Amino acid sequence: MEKFRIRGGRRLVGEVRISGSKNAALPCLAATLLTSEPVTLPGLPRVRDIVTMERVLAALGESCEHVNGATRAVAGRSGAFHAPYELVRTMRASVLVLGPLLARRHRARVALPGGCAIGARPVDFHLEALARLGADLRIESGDVVAEAPRGLCGSDIVFPRITVTGTENLLMAAVLSRGRTILRNCALEPEVEDLARMLAAMGARINGIGTSTLEVEGVESLRGADHNVIPDRIEAGTYVIAAVLAGSGVTVSRCRPVHLAALLTVLGEAGVTFSVRADAIDVPEQEVRPRAASLETAEYPGFATDLQAQFLTLATQAMGTSSITEAIFENRFQHVLELKRLGASIAVEGPTAHVHGPTHLDGTTVMASDLRASASLVLAGLVAGGETVVDRIYHLDRGYEAMEVKLNALGAQVERFNPGPYL
Ligand code: EPZ
């Protein structure tokens, strides 16, 4: 099982280029099921979740070629409709094939995603809304079995709680449904907007893109398209935090600063100095430690839950006691115990972590538990004394493209190694 060995105390200098957004690429790849024509997606990040989604699509009869850095997907006229458990269990976002399969093939069999480290993460909102579009749904041997023999029919749907992939699944179902669908209380995440723009380029008729109410007029069929996904705002935020923690002049480029407004606001309030350009964020060496901050994660445009763990690591080095409240998931403090092994002083009370800083961190072995928790441990290793070994970095590889390559290019010392089959 691969690990990272990180030598702490190295300063980061230079430019890091952000990859395409994993969480935009996943729904866009699922949307390729909505047409028989080729869809080209340049610049998708080479991360495990993308590879998994391409394998799910292959199981559904789709071909995915990689030509000159672009993914060319052709669903063709396959009638396959079963997304197998072996693949879905490794990535819950596989549930995103449910909507497009129902919309175009009128049936789907998708393994129910299990829980994961950060919470139960049910998909009840997805299923209830698809039933409103006329799908017959049942659970059979751990699979969602969905059928709509006469196709889907538009409806007025209100999500009981904002759900990112729920919004994306239903948007993909609605574009080929008969008549009008109104989706209310939609997620505003940039990745949802990016999917909507790709669907529109394929010929879908969507009003309200970028707002919480999406009105869709169903069409008979969709054409292929070429679509560049947006930069990964969570990767960008992770490197901005790395630059604040250990940087002596770092530029985070090829990103969309506007997608990071909540993080940048909190950093500004904490006294962090940085400047913003159209597609880059410049972080000079910090002359003083950041002040402690208090924040609560929220749906976009609020503070992203996917940056909570990384910010918590920064809070261990801030002056004072920070209060960080996780309001989206019920169990997203897995990284806290590992950070305490490094010497962090953190007290968790219900959904809030109280982080006392600054604390000296001493390198040791820590274990990643989920994608963003593993990023927070790598960030801690950059500033911890001595050597930090982060185990189970397969979690990291799900959503960060070549993280050790990008960090070492900035001057870090991160070694990826595999101690052998029994460790
Ligand atoms: C998306 O997950 C992201 N994944 C997550 O990123 C991100 O943390 C999350 O949105 C919140 O921003 C992708 O886009 C592939 P939700 P999603 O549905 O859609 C509850 C990462 O690190 N809920 O918005 O699964 C749910 O349990 C990943 O890249 C229901 O109860 O999240 C959660 O508490 C981690 N029933 C809340 O709503 C449902 O049917 C928000 O979940 C759906 C959701």
Boltz pocket constraint, residues with backbone or C-beta under 6 A from the ligand:
constraints:
  - pocket:
      binder: B
      contacts: [[A, 22], [A, 23], [A, 26], [A, 93], [A, 119], [A, 120], [A, 121], [A, 122], [A, 123], [A, 124], [A, 125], [A, 126], [A, 127], [A, 161], [A, 162], [A, 163], [A, 164], [A, 165], [A, 166], [A, 191], [A, 305], [A, 306], [A, 328], [A, 329], [A, 330], [A, 371], [A, 372], [A, 399]]
      max_distance: 6.0
